[in-house]
Amino acid sequence: MHNALLVAEVFTYILECLAQDTLHAPSLDVYTNGTGWGALAALARTCHALSDPAIDLLWRRLHSLEPLVQCLRGVGVHHHDFDSDLPSFSDAERTRRAHRVRRLSVDSQSDRDLPPFSDEEWRTLQRYTPRVRELTIDKRSEELCFKVLRSLVFRTTLLLPNLRRLRFLCRENAAMAYIRPLLTPTITHLDVSFGVGYGSVVLDFLQGYHTLCPNLTSIRFHYQGMNTKISTAICRAQSLESIDCGLIDDTALTHIARSLTLKKFSTQLYHIDSHRILRDIARDNSPDLPPFRNVKVINLHLGDLSFIIPFLKPHHQSFTDVSLTFFVTPTTAILHSFFSALGSSTRQGSVRRVHLLQVHQSELDRRWVRPDHWQPLTYDSLCPLQSFTCLRELVLELDNPVSLEEENLMMLARAWPRLEVLQVNYRSGWRVDSSTDPVTLNGLVSLLRLCPMLCTLGLSFDAREVPLPSLDPLASTLQVPVPPSEPSEASAQQGLWGIRNTRLKILNVSDSPIKDPTSVARFLAEVFPSLIEVGIRNFHGAVDPSTSGVNRE
């Protein structure tokens, strides 16, 4: 064994890197295609010192209960080339065979339930089930999973005693009856999807999930439409730090707004009285007990961006991440009011991410149409963003045309030395007015100097003129050093055009005009040596398939 592996921190870091593959369910024989799954399985069979840590990671995250069943003798599973005496295998060998999905298939032709586990089989399962921390059950794996769970309905011993995260996505609400054996006091994150309609089984779950999982800190409920029962159930769980749900009523929203533990909140407020609800919450806003007092990440789906402005004006929340989706095209005045309200003195140093997404006209509910839309996105509407000195991501996708000159963009960029993602109407296009001085490729060079940490960029450029290479790359007075707290490799390097950004990999150029594609490609290859994708949107907002990749040659 290499001496480096004797350092626990180094060995753990290597294993965690390999375990990244377990975030996704395996679809092939993961032990022959060079993935992290295969590497962990190989480590598990190497020696006793490496076996336990590797097995822990292989079992930590399951995308089905099938691997557990495959640890036992044949119970509704075909074994094509394995010895039938599975209990004689070592833990490492049994783990490898349990996770090998290509050679094993569920007996989907049999509708019979699994027989109850014998004491011997249960002892075998308990050698692995305590290692499971995360479980996903979806439509791809639900058939066998439900058979396993049905066989456990009357057993008092928990199947997964150390489960932390459960994702339960089923096609029929009747299947919710099988979730109960999985609800343990150790669960901290619960992600459940409900089908259409709410039967008694679902209501039973909603009434009791908070007592079966008293340590919940995060819930995510997927459902259609608004349901008072679900709104009430969301209010039952205490000490939640994260809530992600669909439409909820005003009682639930008011209850959630008063939470002192909530840090992340996502919901839909598309119903007709959402304006009144937010106005009422804003009226009760005070420095002593502001709504969403400790929320850092907020994601709201609204009818109109203006609905949220009164809620922000009292300035008592310190959001770091704000994402808003809405229907109505905002006016220039509304955009200015929103950014001004968001950019209060208490939030200027805290806001890291701002995403505004307008639903496209084809998806628009006609009741939200107003006659004063289509006003341009201007510097005046965006200038309050200059107070966000720690901004990392700014994504604006609006139906408004963009009237932003190159000098205006540079004035904004000077305030964002840590900016990593900047995208403005890269899908809907800028539709630049002929009287506006567009952002040129020279302006792009200046932008990279001001924001050296950019890794994703989506803007419209006038690419008809390619600037000449710089004769003196060090002569630029616009160079802004990377903040000392950031890693040194994040800084932009010098190149033929006085700048070379090695971090940027995705460039979306929207409706940028171009005259000489070869010269522009040469310019981009020099300025962005790590660029792997250039996205161009056509008139209807779809991605041009011919630009989905970059040929470095």
C-alpha positions as CSV (number, residue, x, y, z in Angstrom):
1,M,0.0,0.0,0.0
2,H,1.3,3.5,-0.9
3,N,2.3,5.5,2.1
4,A,-0.1,8.3,1.0
5,L,-3.0,6.0,1.7
6,L,-2.0,5.7,5.3
7,V,-3.1,9.4,5.8
8,A,-6.8,9.1,6.6
9,E,-7.7,12.4,5.1
10,V,-6.0,11.6,1.8
11,F,-7.6,8.2,1.6
12,T,-11.1,9.6,2.5
13,Y,-10.8,12.3,-0.2
14,I,-9.9,9.7,-2.9
15,L,-12.9,7.6,-1.9
16,E,-15.2,10.6,-2.0
17,C,-14.1,11.4,-5.5
18,L,-14.8,7.9,-6.6
19,A,-18.2,8.0,-4.9
20,Q,-19.3,10.9,-7.1
21,D,-20.4,8.3,-9.6
22,T,-23.0,6.9,-7.1
23,L,-25.0,10.1,-7.4
24,H,-26.6,8.6,-10.5
25,A,-28.2,5.2,-10.9
26,P,-26.0,2.7,-12.8
27,S,-27.4,1.7,-16.2
28,L,-24.6,-0.5,-17.4
29,D,-22.3,-3.1,-16.0
30,V,-20.5,-0.6,-13.7
31,Y,-17.7,-3.0,-12.9
32,T,-16.3,-3.1,-16.5
33,N,-16.6,0.5,-17.7
34,G,-14.0,2.2,-15.5
35,T,-16.4,4.1,-13.3
36,G,-16.1,5.0,-9.7
37,W,-18.5,2.2,-8.9
38,G,-16.0,-0.3,-10.3
39,A,-13.1,1.3,-8.5
40,L,-14.8,1.2,-5.2
41,A,-15.8,-2.5,-5.7
42,A,-12.1,-3.3,-6.6
43,L,-10.9,-1.5,-3.4
44,A,-13.5,-3.5,-1.4
45,R,-11.8,-6.7,-2.6
46,T,-8.2,-5.6,-2.2
47,C,-7.6,-6.0,1.6
48,H,-9.3,-5.8,4.9
49,A,-8.0,-2.3,5.6
50,L,-9.6,-0.9,2.5
51,S,-12.7,-3.1,2.4
52,D,-14.9,-1.5,5.0
53,P,-14.5,2.2,3.9
54,A,-15.1,1.2,0.2
55,I,-18.2,-0.9,1.1
56,D,-19.6,1.9,3.2
57,L,-19.5,4.2,0.1
58,L,-21.0,1.5,-2.2
59,W,-24.0,1.1,0.0
60,R,-24.3,4.7,1.2
61,R,-26.5,5.7,-1.8
62,L,-29.0,3.3,-3.3
63,H,-31.2,4.0,-6.3
64,S,-33.4,0.9,-5.6
65,L,-33.8,-1.8,-3.0
66,E,-32.7,-4.4,-5.7
67,P,-29.1,-4.6,-4.4
68,L,-30.4,-5.7,-1.0
69,V,-32.6,-8.5,-2.5
70,Q,-29.6,-9.6,-4.6
71,C,-27.7,-10.3,-1.5
72,L,-30.1,-13.1,-0.7
73,R,-31.0,-16.3,-2.5
74,G,-33.3,-16.0,-5.5
75,V,-36.4,-14.0,-4.6
76,G,-37.9,-12.7,-7.8
77,V,-34.5,-12.1,-9.4
78,H,-32.8,-14.0,-12.2
79,H,-29.2,-15.1,-11.5
80,H,-27.5,-15.7,-14.8
81,D,-24.0,-16.6,-13.9
82,F,-23.6,-16.5,-10.2
83,D,-23.2,-19.2,-7.7
84,S,-26.6,-19.8,-5.9
85,D,-24.9,-20.1,-2.5
86,L,-24.8,-16.4,-2.0
87,P,-24.6,-16.5,1.9
88,S,-21.2,-18.0,1.5
89,F,-19.7,-15.0,-0.2
90,S,-17.6,-12.4,1.5
91,D,-19.0,-8.9,2.2
92,A,-17.0,-7.5,-0.7
93,E,-18.0,-10.2,-3.2
94,R,-21.6,-10.0,-2.2
95,T,-21.5,-6.2,-2.6
96,R,-20.0,-6.5,-6.0
97,R,-22.7,-9.0,-7.1
98,A,-25.5,-7.0,-5.5
99,H,-24.7,-3.9,-7.4
100,R,-24.0,-5.6,-10.7
101,V,-27.1,-4.5,-12.7
102,R,-26.4,-5.7,-16.2
103,R,-26.3,-9.4,-15.3
104,L,-29.3,-9.3,-13.0
105,S,-32.9,-8.5,-13.9
106,V,-36.1,-8.2,-11.9
107,D,-38.6,-11.0,-12.5
108,S,-41.3,-8.6,-13.8
109,Q,-43.5,-11.5,-15.0
110,S,-44.3,-12.6,-11.5
111,D,-47.0,-10.7,-9.5
112,R,-46.5,-12.8,-6.4
113,D,-45.3,-11.0,-3.3
114,L,-41.9,-11.9,-1.8
115,P,-42.1,-14.3,1.1
116,P,-41.3,-12.9,4.5
117,F,-37.5,-12.8,5.2
118,S,-36.2,-15.6,7.3
119,D,-34.1,-14.9,10.4
120,E,-31.0,-15.9,8.4
121,E,-31.9,-13.6,5.5
122,W,-32.7,-10.8,7.9
123,R,-29.3,-11.2,9.6
124,T,-27.7,-11.0,6.2
125,L,-29.5,-7.8,5.3
126,Q,-28.5,-6.2,8.5
127,R,-24.9,-6.5,7.6
128,Y,-25.5,-3.9,4.8
129,T,-28.7,-1.9,5.6
130,P,-27.1,0.1,8.4
131,R,-24.6,1.5,5.8
132,V,-27.4,3.0,3.6
133,R,-27.8,6.7,4.0
134,E,-29.7,7.7,0.9
135,L,-32.4,5.9,-1.0
136,T,-34.3,6.8,-4.2
137,I,-37.4,4.9,-5.3
138,D,-38.9,5.9,-8.7
139,K,-40.9,4.4,-11.5
140,R,-37.8,2.5,-12.8
141,S,-37.4,0.6,-9.6
142,E,-40.7,0.7,-7.8
143,E,-42.0,-2.8,-8.7
144,L,-39.4,-4.8,-6.8
145,C,-39.1,-2.1,-4.1
146,F,-42.8,-2.3,-3.3
147,K,-42.6,-6.1,-3.1
148,V,-39.8,-5.8,-0.6
149,L,-41.7,-3.1,1.4
150,R,-44.9,-5.2,1.5
151,S,-43.0,-8.0,3.1
152,L,-41.9,-5.7,5.9
153,V,-45.2,-4.2,6.8
154,F,-45.6,-6.1,10.1
155,R,-41.9,-6.3,11.0
156,T,-40.9,-3.9,13.9
157,T,-37.2,-3.8,13.1
158,L,-36.3,-0.9,10.8
159,L,-35.0,-1.9,7.3
160,L,-32.7,1.1,7.0
161,P,-32.0,2.3,10.5
162,N,-29.5,5.0,9.5
163,L,-31.3,6.4,6.5
164,R,-30.8,10.2,6.1
165,R,-32.3,11.1,2.7
166,L,-35.4,9.5,1.1
167,R,-36.6,10.3,-2.4
168,F,-40.0,8.6,-3.0
169,L,-41.5,9.2,-6.5
170,C,-44.4,6.9,-7.4
171,R,-46.9,6.9,-10.2
172,E,-50.0,6.0,-8.1
173,N,-51.0,7.5,-4.8
174,A,-52.0,4.0,-3.5
175,A,-48.3,3.2,-3.4
176,M,-47.8,5.7,-0.6
177,A,-48.8,2.9,1.8
178,Y,-45.4,1.4,1.2
179,I,-43.4,4.4,2.4
180,R,-44.1,3.8,6.0
181,P,-41.4,1.1,6.6
182,L,-38.8,3.6,5.3
183,L,-39.8,6.5,7.6
184,T,-37.2,6.4,10.4
185,P,-36.3,9.0,13.1
186,T,-32.9,9.4,11.4
187,I,-34.3,10.9,8.2
188,T,-33.4,14.6,7.7
189,H,-34.4,15.1,4.1
190,L,-37.7,13.9,2.6
191,D,-38.6,14.2,-1.1
192,V,-42.0,12.9,-2.0
193,S,-44.0,13.1,-5.2
194,F,-47.8,12.8,-5.3
195,G,-49.9,11.8,-8.3
196,V,-53.1,13.4,-9.4
197,G,-55.8,13.3,-6.7
198,Y,-55.3,12.8,-3.0
199,G,-56.6,9.6,-1.5
200,S,-56.8,8.5,2.1
201,V,-53.4,6.8,1.9
202,V,-51.7,10.1,1.0
203,L,-53.7,12.0,3.7
204,D,-52.6,9.4,6.3
205,F,-49.0,10.0,5.3
206,L,-49.4,13.8,5.5
207,Q,-50.9,13.6,8.9
208,G,-48.1,11.4,10.4
209,Y,-44.8,12.0,8.6
210,H,-43.6,14.6,11.0
211,T,-44.0,12.3,14.0
212,L,-42.3,9.3,12.3
213,C,-39.4,11.6,11.2
214,P,-39.0,14.1,14.1
215,N,-35.5,15.2,13.0
216,L,-36.6,16.4,9.5
217,T,-34.7,19.6,8.4
218,S,-35.7,19.5,4.7
219,I,-38.9,18.6,2.8
220,R,-39.7,18.6,-0.8
221,F,-43.3,17.8,-2.0
222,H,-44.2,17.5,-5.7
223,Y,-47.9,17.7,-6.5
224,Q,-50.3,19.4,-8.9
225,G,-52.6,22.2,-8.0
226,M,-53.3,23.6,-4.5
227,N,-54.5,21.4,-1.7
228,T,-55.3,22.6,1.8
229,K,-54.3,19.3,3.3
230,I,-50.8,19.6,1.9
231,S,-50.6,23.2,3.1
232,T,-51.6,22.0,6.6
233,A,-49.1,19.2,6.5
234,I,-46.3,21.5,5.7
235,C,-47.1,23.5,8.8
236,R,-46.8,20.4,11.0
237,A,-43.1,19.8,10.7
238,Q,-41.1,21.9,13.1
239,S,-37.5,23.2,12.9
240,L,-37.4,22.9,9.1
241,E,-34.4,24.5,7.4
242,S,-35.5,23.9,3.8
243,I,-39.0,23.8,2.2
244,D,-39.6,23.2,-1.5
245,C,-43.3,22.8,-2.4
246,G,-45.9,23.7,-5.0
247,L,-48.9,25.9,-4.6
248,I,-49.8,26.6,-0.9
249,D,-52.5,28.7,0.7
250,D,-52.0,32.0,2.6
251,T,-52.2,30.3,6.0
252,A,-49.3,28.0,5.2
253,L,-47.3,30.9,3.7
254,T,-47.9,33.0,6.8
255,H,-46.9,30.2,9.0
256,I,-43.7,29.5,7.0
257,A,-42.8,33.2,7.0
258,R,-42.7,33.2,10.8
259,S,-40.2,30.3,11.0
260,L,-37.0,31.1,12.8
261,T,-35.2,28.0,11.6
262,L,-36.0,28.2,7.8
263,K,-33.0,29.0,5.6
264,K,-34.1,27.9,2.1
265,F,-37.6,28.3,0.7
266,S,-39.2,27.6,-2.7
267,T,-42.9,27.7,-3.6
268,Q,-45.4,28.8,-6.2
269,L,-47.6,31.8,-5.7
270,Y,-49.5,31.8,-9.0
271,H,-53.0,32.0,-7.5
272,I,-54.9,35.2,-8.0
273,D,-54.6,36.7,-4.5
274,S,-50.8,36.2,-4.2
275,H,-50.4,40.0,-4.4
276,R,-52.6,40.4,-1.3
277,I,-50.8,37.7,0.6
278,L,-47.4,39.2,0.0
279,R,-48.7,42.7,0.8
280,D,-50.1,41.4,4.1
281,I,-46.8,39.7,5.0
282,A,-44.9,42.9,4.2
283,R,-47.3,44.9,6.4
284,D,-46.2,42.8,9.4
285,N,-42.5,43.2,8.6
286,S,-40.5,44.7,11.5
287,P,-36.9,44.7,12.6
288,D,-37.8,42.6,15.7
289,L,-39.7,39.9,13.9
290,P,-39.4,40.1,10.1
291,P,-40.9,37.4,7.9
292,F,-38.4,34.8,6.6
293,R,-36.0,36.2,9.2
294,N,-33.2,33.7,8.6
295,V,-33.9,32.7,5.0
296,K,-30.9,32.9,2.8
297,V,-32.1,31.2,-0.4
298,I,-35.6,32.1,-1.7
299,N,-37.2,30.9,-5.0
300,L,-40.7,32.1,-5.8
301,H,-42.9,31.6,-8.8
302,L,-45.1,34.7,-9.1
303,G,-47.6,36.2,-11.5
304,D,-45.9,39.6,-11.5
305,L,-42.4,40.8,-10.4
306,S,-44.0,43.9,-8.8
307,F,-45.8,41.7,-6.2
308,I,-42.5,41.0,-4.4
309,I,-41.3,44.7,-4.1
310,P,-43.4,45.7,-1.0
311,F,-42.1,42.5,0.7
312,L,-38.5,43.6,0.1
313,K,-38.7,47.2,1.0
314,P,-38.6,47.0,4.8
315,H,-35.0,45.7,4.3
316,H,-35.0,43.2,7.2
317,Q,-34.0,40.0,5.4
318,S,-30.4,39.2,4.4
319,F,-30.9,37.0,1.3
320,T,-27.9,35.5,-0.4
321,D,-29.7,33.8,-3.3
322,V,-32.8,35.2,-5.0
323,S,-34.6,33.4,-7.8
324,L,-37.9,34.7,-9.2
325,T,-40.0,33.3,-12.0
326,F,-43.0,35.4,-13.3
327,F,-45.4,35.9,-16.1
328,V,-45.7,39.7,-16.8
329,T,-43.0,41.5,-18.7
330,P,-41.7,44.1,-16.2
331,T,-41.4,47.8,-17.0
332,T,-38.2,49.7,-16.7
333,A,-39.5,51.4,-13.5
334,I,-40.5,48.0,-12.0
335,L,-37.0,46.6,-12.6
336,H,-35.4,49.7,-11.0
337,S,-37.7,49.4,-8.0
338,F,-37.1,45.7,-7.6
339,F,-33.3,46.0,-7.7
340,S,-33.4,49.1,-5.4
341,A,-35.5,47.3,-2.9
342,L,-33.3,44.2,-3.1
343,G,-30.1,46.3,-2.7
344,S,-30.7,47.6,0.8
345,S,-27.8,48.3,3.0
346,T,-28.3,45.1,5.0
347,R,-28.2,43.0,1.7
348,Q,-25.5,44.7,-0.3
349,G,-22.8,42.5,1.0
350,S,-24.8,39.3,1.3
351,V,-26.5,38.9,-2.2
352,R,-24.5,36.3,-4.2
353,R,-27.0,35.1,-6.8
354,V,-29.8,36.8,-8.6
355,H,-32.0,34.9,-11.2
356,L,-35.0,36.5,-12.9
357,L,-36.8,34.3,-15.4
358,Q,-39.9,35.4,-17.3
359,V,-42.2,32.7,-18.7
360,H,-42.3,33.0,-22.4
361,Q,-45.4,34.4,-24.2
362,S,-46.4,31.0,-25.6
363,E,-46.8,29.8,-22.0
364,L,-48.5,33.0,-20.7
365,D,-51.7,33.0,-18.9
366,R,-53.7,35.7,-20.6
367,R,-55.1,37.1,-17.4
368,W,-51.6,38.5,-16.6
369,V,-51.2,40.5,-19.9
370,R,-50.8,44.3,-19.5
371,P,-50.5,47.0,-22.1
372,D,-47.3,48.5,-20.7
373,H,-44.9,45.6,-21.4
374,W,-41.9,45.5,-23.7
375,Q,-40.1,48.4,-22.2
376,P,-36.3,48.0,-22.7
377,L,-33.8,46.8,-20.1
378,T,-31.5,49.8,-19.5
379,Y,-28.6,50.9,-17.4
380,D,-30.9,53.0,-15.3
381,S,-32.9,49.9,-14.4
382,L,-29.8,47.9,-13.5
383,C,-27.7,50.5,-11.8
384,P,-28.8,49.5,-8.3
385,L,-27.0,46.2,-8.9
386,Q,-23.7,48.1,-8.5
387,S,-24.2,47.9,-4.7
388,F,-23.9,44.1,-4.9
389,T,-20.1,44.0,-4.5
390,C,-20.1,40.2,-3.7
391,L,-22.3,39.1,-6.6
392,R,-21.4,35.8,-8.1
393,E,-24.2,35.0,-10.5
394,L,-26.6,37.3,-12.4
395,V,-29.0,35.7,-14.8
396,L,-31.8,37.8,-16.4
397,E,-34.0,36.1,-19.0
398,L,-36.8,38.6,-19.9
399,D,-38.9,39.5,-22.8
400,N,-37.7,43.1,-22.6
401,P,-35.3,44.2,-25.4
402,V,-31.9,45.2,-24.0
403,S,-30.7,48.8,-24.4
404,L,-27.3,48.5,-22.7
405,E,-24.3,50.2,-24.2
406,E,-20.7,48.9,-23.8
407,E,-19.8,51.7,-21.4
408,N,-22.8,50.9,-19.3
409,L,-21.8,47.3,-19.0
410,M,-18.3,48.2,-18.0
411,M,-19.7,50.5,-15.3
412,L,-21.7,47.6,-13.9
413,A,-18.9,45.1,-14.2
414,R,-16.5,47.2,-12.2
415,A,-18.6,46.5,-9.1
416,W,-18.5,42.7,-9.6
417,P,-14.9,41.5,-9.3
418,R,-16.1,38.1,-8.0
419,L,-18.7,37.5,-10.8
420,E,-18.7,33.9,-12.1
421,V,-21.9,33.7,-14.1
422,L,-23.4,36.5,-16.3
423,Q,-26.3,35.9,-18.6
424,V,-28.6,38.5,-20.0
425,N,-31.4,37.5,-22.4
426,Y,-29.2,34.9,-24.1
427,R,-32.4,32.9,-25.0
428,S,-34.8,35.7,-26.0
429,G,-32.1,37.9,-27.6
430,W,-31.2,41.5,-27.0
431,R,-32.9,43.0,-30.1
432,V,-30.6,46.0,-29.8
433,D,-31.8,49.3,-31.0
434,S,-29.8,50.8,-33.9
435,S,-29.2,54.0,-31.9
436,T,-27.5,52.0,-29.1
437,D,-23.7,51.4,-29.2
438,P,-23.6,47.6,-28.9
439,V,-21.1,45.6,-26.8
440,T,-18.2,44.7,-29.1
441,L,-15.4,42.1,-28.8
442,N,-13.2,44.9,-27.4
443,G,-15.8,45.3,-24.8
444,L,-15.7,41.6,-24.1
445,V,-11.9,41.8,-23.5
446,S,-12.5,44.7,-21.0
447,L,-15.3,42.7,-19.3
448,L,-12.9,39.8,-18.8
449,R,-10.4,42.1,-17.1
450,L,-13.0,43.4,-14.8
451,C,-14.5,40.0,-14.0
452,P,-11.6,37.6,-14.1
453,M,-13.5,34.7,-12.4
454,L,-16.2,34.4,-15.2
455,C,-16.9,30.8,-16.1
456,T,-20.3,31.1,-17.8
457,L,-21.2,34.0,-20.1
458,G,-24.3,34.7,-22.1
459,L,-24.6,38.1,-23.8
460,S,-25.1,39.6,-27.3
461,F,-22.0,41.0,-29.0
462,D,-21.3,42.9,-32.1
463,A,-18.8,40.4,-33.6
464,R,-18.5,42.0,-37.0
465,E,-15.2,43.6,-36.2
466,V,-12.4,41.5,-34.6
467,P,-9.9,43.5,-32.6
468,L,-6.2,43.3,-33.4
469,P,-3.9,41.5,-31.0
470,S,-2.5,43.7,-28.3
471,L,1.1,44.8,-28.8
472,D,1.6,45.4,-25.1
473,P,-0.7,43.1,-23.1
474,L,0.5,44.7,-19.8
475,A,-0.4,48.2,-20.8
476,S,-4.1,47.9,-20.0
477,T,-5.3,50.1,-17.1
478,L,-8.5,48.1,-16.7
479,Q,-6.8,45.0,-15.1
480,V,-8.5,44.3,-11.8
481,P,-6.8,41.8,-9.4
482,V,-8.6,38.8,-8.1
483,P,-9.7,39.3,-4.4
484,P,-7.0,37.9,-2.1
485,S,-9.5,35.5,-0.6
486,E,-9.9,33.7,-3.9
487,P,-7.7,30.9,-5.3
488,S,-4.8,32.2,-7.4
489,E,-5.7,30.0,-10.4
490,A,-9.0,32.0,-10.7
491,S,-7.1,35.0,-12.1
492,A,-7.2,35.8,-15.8
493,Q,-3.9,35.3,-17.7
494,Q,-2.3,37.4,-20.4
495,G,-2.6,36.5,-24.0
496,L,-2.4,37.9,-27.6
497,W,-5.4,40.2,-26.8
498,G,-4.1,41.1,-23.4
499,I,-6.3,38.6,-21.6
500,R,-6.9,34.9,-21.4
501,N,-9.6,33.4,-19.3
502,T,-9.0,29.7,-18.6
503,R,-12.1,29.2,-16.5
504,L,-14.8,30.0,-19.0
505,K,-16.2,26.9,-20.7
506,I,-19.7,27.9,-21.8
507,L,-20.4,31.0,-24.0
508,N,-23.9,31.8,-25.2
509,V,-23.9,34.6,-27.8
510,S,-27.6,35.0,-28.3
511,D,-28.4,37.1,-31.4
512,S,-24.9,38.4,-32.0
513,P,-24.1,39.6,-35.5
514,I,-21.0,38.1,-37.1
515,K,-19.1,38.8,-40.3
516,D,-16.0,36.6,-40.4
517,P,-16.6,33.4,-38.4
518,T,-13.1,32.1,-38.9
519,S,-11.5,35.3,-37.3
520,V,-14.0,35.2,-34.5
521,A,-13.4,31.5,-33.8
522,R,-9.6,32.3,-33.7
523,F,-10.2,35.1,-31.3
524,L,-12.4,33.0,-29.0
525,A,-10.0,30.1,-29.0
526,E,-7.2,32.4,-27.9
527,V,-9.2,34.3,-25.3
528,F,-11.0,31.2,-23.9
529,P,-8.6,28.3,-24.2
530,S,-10.9,26.1,-22.1
531,L,-14.1,26.9,-24.1
532,I,-16.1,23.7,-24.9
533,E,-19.4,25.1,-26.0
534,V,-20.8,28.1,-27.9
535,G,-24.5,28.4,-27.8
536,I,-26.5,30.4,-30.4
537,R,-30.2,30.9,-30.2
538,N,-32.3,31.2,-33.3
539,F,-35.2,33.7,-33.7
540,H,-37.6,31.4,-31.8
541,G,-35.2,30.9,-28.9
542,A,-34.2,27.3,-29.7
543,V,-30.5,26.2,-29.6
544,D,-28.9,25.9,-33.0
545,P,-27.6,22.2,-33.0
546,S,-24.7,23.1,-35.2
547,T,-23.2,25.2,-32.4
548,S,-23.5,22.8,-29.5
549,G,-19.8,22.1,-29.4
550,V,-16.5,23.8,-30.3
551,N,-13.9,22.3,-32.7
552,R,-10.6,23.3,-31.3
553,E,-8.8,22.6,-34.6
